[in-house]
């Protein structure tokens, strides 16, 4: 009986030592895939941030131009009102 238990333990240890490198290799491959996905996501994130930054810059530039033209329009309106002696 003790020989049977010992034999089972020895067989289990042999199987475990044979399978362990396969498990490690599988884990290493999965880890490499995960790192590759992380790298790709970082690149995509950087590209999206740059695109958003450009869009915001364009919007701010357009807003500044519109504000300038709006202010110029009000200045012209005040000039006309002064010429016509009208108070705004």
C-alpha positions in Angstrom: 0.0 0.0 0.0 2.8 2.4 0.9 4.5 1.5 -2.4 1.4 2.4 -4.3 1.1 5.8 -2.6 4.8 6.5 -3.1 4.5 5.5 -6.8 1.6 7.9 -7.2 3.5 10.7 -5.6 6.6 10.0 -7.8 4.5 9.9 -10.9 2.8 13.2 -9.9 6.1 14.8 -9.3 7.5 13.7 -12.6 4.4 14.9 -14.5 4.6 18.2 -12.6 8.3 18.7 -13.5 7.5 17.9 -17.1 4.5 20.3 -17.3 6.0 23.2 -15.4 8.1 24.5 -18.3 5.1 24.3 -20.5 3.1 26.4 -18.0 5.9 28.9 -17.7 6.2 29.2 -21.5 2.5 29.7 -21.9 2.5 32.4 -19.2 5.5 34.1 -20.8 3.7 34.2 -24.2 0.5 35.6 -22.5 2.6 38.2 -20.8 4.3 39.2 -24.0 0.9 39.6 -25.7 -0.3 41.7 -22.8 2.7 44.0 -23.0 2.3 44.3 -26.8 -1.4 45.4 -26.3 -0.3 47.9 -23.6 2.3 49.3 -25.9 -0.3 49.7 -28.8 -2.8 51.3 -26.5 -0.2 53.8 -25.3 0.6 54.7 -28.9 -3.1 55.1 -29.8 -3.6 57.1 -26.6 -0.7 59.4 -27.5 -2.1 59.9 -31.1 -5.6 60.6 -29.7 -4.2 63.1 -27.2 -2.3 64.9 -30.0 -5.5 65.0 -32.2 -7.5 66.4 -29.3 -4.8 68.9 -28.5 -4.9 70.1 -32.2 -8.7 70.3 -32.2 -8.8 72.3 -29.0 -6.1 74.6 -30.4 -8.0 75.1 -33.6 -11.2 75.8 -31.6 -9.4 78.4 -29.4 -7.9 80.1 -32.5 -11.3 80.3 -34.2 -12.9 81.6 -31.0 -10.2 84.3 -30.6 -10.7 85.4 -34.2 -14.5 85.5 -33.8 -14.0 87.4 -30.5 -11.8 90.0 -32.3 -14.3 90.4 -35.1 -17.2 90.7 -32.6 -15.3 93.3 -30.6 -14.5 95.2 -33.8 -18.2 95.1 -34.7 -19.1 96.6 -31.3 -16.4 99.3 -31.7 -17.8 100.3 -35.1 -21.3 100.3 -33.6 -20.2 102.6 -30.8 -18.5 104.9 -33.3 -21.6 105.1 -35.4 -23.7 105.7 -32.3 -21.4 108.5 -31.2 -21.5 110.1 -34.7 -25.3 109.9 -34.6 -25.4 111.2 -30.9 -27.1 108.0 -29.7 -26.3 106.5 -26.3 -26.0 102.8 -26.1 
